[in-house]
């Protein structure tokens, strides 16, 4: 019992004092039995209780200290031999910083400090020894290890935590760190015997300066490292860093300035291509400073990122182009419309007539340019028809021969069993004309342009550029030339708006982007293949129309002739743009129609609330603030089902699904329009019989 008392820190035979401490409690109990309620008895019991409690608390604290010392002795015994053989100075301290053991290297370099506090050693190296010790211990408590570079360039490190019985302090020099590793001569040989080389994941062990200590077989293959050890195996020489040198990034992780991180690094191959690696690093707490790095080939990820960025850019440009085109079409409608009104009041001999005619012609040219923007942004209104490409190319042959000129020879060939497609005839003709003109411009000295059509069946998805064609039947159109070709660096940009390889003033850069927009809006695909000095081939893929082919299309049906003396109708004109509304109202009134004007859909519905008001035809803009055109027209037709409808718009946006009008038997007038086109369409809507439902 005496030995046990000594180990817990109490005087020998100290437990014999417990009965003495209980005497006041016994005496107090006796007093209370003899004289109940006695203050002396109560005081004696309280005094005895406090004394016993205090005594037992001290024993518990002493027992806790004894247990910690036992844990320290056991931990020290477990690592003592390993620390003694370490090649750098190492000190083992208890939780208070008292040095319990130091190896030979520590004694030879810094002297014997056994039994002293480690802060005495730090005081020789730094003036703020106490603050340095507290900072290192706090960092080690969070991360397991922490280190600091001293003024002489050496590194002092500590490992431990609050619940660990020991602190392990070490000091090492940067020049003493292992250098660039010697790569093993046998890829399947693991010299360390730890299975590092056999891990199927690309793994590196790096020094604090980025030098490669070890690389397993997967990492060597991924990075293209040789096995003879002659190559400069430094990560910074192999890969480009994340906006700063790779060695700085690794050094920050080694000293704890950053947590374990992941970066995308780039390797430039000898063939000029780039390969990307995702690298995750984590500190090596066994040999400091150093990190482990896990490599993953991220080239596909970066490629997808670039494609996404490109699609976002194209979408943003498309939205901008569509918005500008819509507003510009309203302006052109007002310009060309009022120009028509002025020309109606003058004959061709008037000196101002030629000027007005020039204004009208330039407005039409501007409208064509806006049409290209709408085609690129895919917001134009298409009139889908079932088409036979043999008929279209036969009709275009004369025009194409005139466009390409004498030095160039144009040939057109077809698959004898060519199938039909569904597309807008006028827009498809524009695509073919654009491609033929580009082919002509690529051959200033002349050459051959071949246009070929064929049927194509895909039994498995076809991957081309950034698109995947699903399985199915297609009609392919190839437009091939023998021109100068396109530089490989520019092939991926040819469909971007305003990109052109022509000199300033020779092209707007909208031809191919217009073709791209039309083809995509039709549901097809377009690709470019080019070899400099050999020529270029544009391939267009359109899904085969699998439905019933009508004998006559409604758009091609003969229109009833407009009577020479048209009737006067009551027209409700709804347009939010005041200049366009003013022109359209004047144009209709000049034709003898009564016109009711509304600046919004809500204002139009308020007018129609008067049941006595008779309206023959609604002429309305499609896109307006508040309710759009189709929405208010549907509401109005509930009470006036026989009223005719004409929609006006600069583009279709998303309301014309699959090329179909949103209201049955309605008509569409694209902006900009002329006075005659507006008046003629009103008369046609009123005289044409309703189409039978399909």
DOTIVO-218163 format. One record per residue (C-alpha): residue in one letter; x, y, z. Coordinates in steps of 0.2 Angstrom, whole numbers, plus 5000, padded with zeros to 4 digits. Last residue first. Layout:
BEGIN
AXYZ...
This chain:
BEGIN
X471950904546X470751044549X470051124533X470851284528X469751434530X469151524514X470251664508X469351834506X469651914522X471451844524X471851894507X471252074509X472352094525X473852014516X473752134502X473652284513X475152234523X476152184507X475752344498X476352454513X477952354514X478552234527X480052234539X479552124548X478751964543X476951944541X476051784547X474351724544X473051644555X471951494550X472251404567X473151514580X474951474585X475551454567X476551294564X478451284560X478751154573X478151264587X477951444583X477951524600X479751514604X480551664597X479751694580X480751844573X480352024568X478551994571X476852024564X475351904566X473751914556X472051854563X470351844556X468851864567X467551724567X467751664585X467351834593X466951794611X468251654614X469251734600X469851884611X470651764624X471651664610X472151834603X472751894619X473951754621X474451734603X475151924603X476051924619X475351984636X476452104646X477752194635X477552144617X478152004606X476951944592X476352104585X474552114580X473352134566X471652074571X470352064557X468452104555X468052204571X466352254576X466152354592X464452334600X465152214613X466252344620X467552234630X468552234613X469252404617X469852344634X470552184626X471652294614X472252394629X472852244638X473752174622X474752344621X474852504611X473052484603X472452564587X470752544579X470852564560X469452584547X470052514530X470052624514X471652564507X472452734513X471752684530X472752524530X474452614526X474152754538X473852624553X475352524548X476452674547X475852744564X475952574572X477752544566X478252724573X477352684590X478152514594X476952424605X475852364590X474052304591X473052354575X471152314576X470552314558X468752364552X468652314534X468352404518X468052294503X469252274489X468852354472X470052264460X469752104469X471252004476X471551844467X471351684476X473051604480X473651454471X474251314482X476151314485X476051354504X474651224506X475751094499X475150984485X475350794483X475750774501X477250654506X476650544520X477850544534X479650484535X480550644531X482450594530X483450684543X484650814536X486550804535X487550934527X489450914523X490551054518X492151004509X493651104507X495151104496X496951034493X498151174497X497651174515X496551024519X494751054524X493350964532X491851064538X490251004546X488351044546X486950954555X485050954553X483550994563X482951134552X483551264566X485251184565X485351194546X484751384546X485951434560X487451344552X487051424535X486951594544X488651564553X489351514536X488851684528X489051804542X490851834542X490552004534X491651984518X492752064506X492952234515X494352184526X495252034519X494451864519X494751734533X493151774541X492451764558X490951884560X489851754568X490651584572X490451444559X492251454553X492951444570X493351254572X494251254555X495351404559X496751324568X496751184554X497051324541X495751324528X495851264510X496651344495X495251294483X494851124475X492951134480X491751014488X489851044493X489150884500X487350854504X486850714514X485150644516X484850544533X484150384539X484350344558X485550324573X485950484581X487150614575X488350664589X489050844589X490650924595X491750874580X490850724572X490350574582X489150464572X487950354582X487650174576X486750104561X486750264552X485950264535X486450384521X485550434505X486550544493X486750714486X488250794477X488850964474X490550974465X491451144463X492951124450X494251254448X494551434444X496051554447X495151644462X494751474469X494251504488X493051634482X492151514471X491951394486X491251534497X489951574484X489451394482X489251374501X488251534502X487151484488X486851314496X486351394512X485151524504X484251384494X483951294511X483251464518X482051474503X481451294504X481151294522X481451104527X480750934528X481750804518X481350684504X482350534498X483650514484X483350354474X484450404460X485750484472X486150644464X487550744455X487850924452X489450994443X490051174443X491551234433X492451384438X493351504426X491751564419X490751624434X490251554451X488751664453X488051634435X488251444436X487351454454X485851544447X485651424432X485851274444X484651334457X483051264450X483951094447X484651104464X482851124472X482150984461X483450864465X483350914484X481550844485X480650944498X479250924510X478951094516X479251194532X478951384532X480351444544X480151594556X481751664561X482451654578X483851534575X485251654581X486151634565X484651644554X484051794563X485751884560X485651834542X483951914541X484552074549X485752084534X484352054522X483352194531X484852304529X484852274510X482952314510X483252474519X484652514507X483452494492X482052604500X483252744504X483852734486X482052744480X481752894491X483252984483X482652934466X480853004469X481553174476X481753244458X479953194454X479853104437X479452934445X477853004452X477653064470X476353044483X476552854484X478452874486X478152974502X477052834509X478352704503X479752794513X478652794528X478552604527X480452584523X480952684538X479552614550X479852434546X481752464546X481552524564X480552374569X481752254561X483152334571X482352294587X482052114582X483852104574X484652174590X483752054601X484151904590X486051954588X486251974607X485351804610X486451724597X488051804604X487651734621X487251564614X488851564604X489851604620X488951484631X489251344617X491151394617X491251384636X490451214636X491651154623X493151214632X492551134648X492250974639X493950974632X494651014650X493750864656X494350754642X496150814646X495950774664X497150634666X497250594684X498750614696X498950584714X500250684724X501150644740X501950784749X503650824757X504450924771X504450824781X504650634781X503250544790X502050684789X501850684770X500750824766X499350794753X499250834735X497850814722X498450834703X497150844689X498150824673X498050914656X498850874640X499151004627X499650974609X501151044600X501850874594X503250884608X501850884621X501451034632X500950974650X499551074659X499151074677X497351064685X497451094704X496851004719X497251054737X497850984754X497751134766X498751294762X500051384773X500551214781X502351214777X502251074764X500651144756X501451314753X503051224746X501951124734X501151284727X502851374726X503651224717X502251224704X502651404699X501151514698X499551534688X499151344692X500851274687X501451214670X501951034670X503550934667X504951054673X503951104688X503750914692X505550894693X506250724686X507550804674X507850644663X509350544666X508550424679X508650284666X506750234667X506050374656X504650484662X503150494650X502050584662X500650454662X501850304660X502950364674X501350394685X500750214682X502450144686X502550224702X503550394705X504750424719X505750574725X505150694712X505850864715X504450994719X505451104731X504651014746X505150844740X503850744730X503150574731X502150534716X500650414712X499650374696X498450244703X498650054700X499850044715X501249924711X502650044712X502150094730X502049914736X503049944752X504549834747X505649994746X506449934730X504749894721X505249814704X503949804691X504549944681X506349884681X507750014680X507150104695X506950294694X508350384703X507450514714X507850704713X508550754730X508250694748X508350834760X509950874769X510251034759X508551104766X509251064784X508350974797X507750994815X506550884825X505350894839X504150754844X502850804857X502250664869X500650604878X499550644863X497750714867X498250894864X499250854848X500950794842X502250834829X503550974829X504651034816X506151154815X506851194798X508551254795X508851414784X509951504797X508551614801X507351474805X506051394794X504451344804X503651174805X501951094810X501250924812X499650844817X498550964807X497551054820X498551024836X500151034826X499651214821X499251264839X500951184845X501851284832X501051444837X501351414855X503251374852X503451524841X502651644854X503851574868X505351584857X505151764851X506951794850X507251654839X508651514838X509451514855X507751534863X507051384853X508251274863X507651344880X505851324874X506151134873X506051134892X507551054901X507650874908X508850824894X509650984886X511350904881X512151004867X511451074851X512450984837X513150834846X511650814858X510350824844X511350694833X511550574847X509650564851X508650664863X507450604877X506250664890X506450854886X505150954896X503851034884X502351024896X501550884886X503150774887X504650804876X505550694863X506950774854X507650734837X509250794828X509350714810X509850544804X508650454816X509350294824X509050354842X507250404837X506850234831X507550154847X506550274858X504950254849X503950124859X504850154875X504450344874X502550294871X502550184887X503450314898X502250444892X500750344896X501450304913X501750494916X499950524910X499250394923X500250474937X499650644933X497850584933X498150494950X498750654957X497250744952X496150614959X497050614976X496950804977X495050784975X494950654988X495850765001X494750914996X493150804999X493750745015X494150915022X492550985016X491450845024X492350865040X492051055041X490251035036X490050905050X490851005063X489851165059X488251065060X488750995078X489351175084X487651245078X486651125089X484951085081X484850925091X485850915107X486450735111X486150675094X486750835086X488350825097X488650645092X488450685073X489650835075X490950725083X490850595069X491050725056X492550805065X493350635066X493250595048X494850685044X495750575056X495050425048X495750485031X497450515038X497950335037X497750355018X499450455018X500450295023X501850365012X501450545007X500350554991X501050574973X500050424965X501650324964X502050354983X500350294989X500550134979X502250094986X501450125004X500050005000
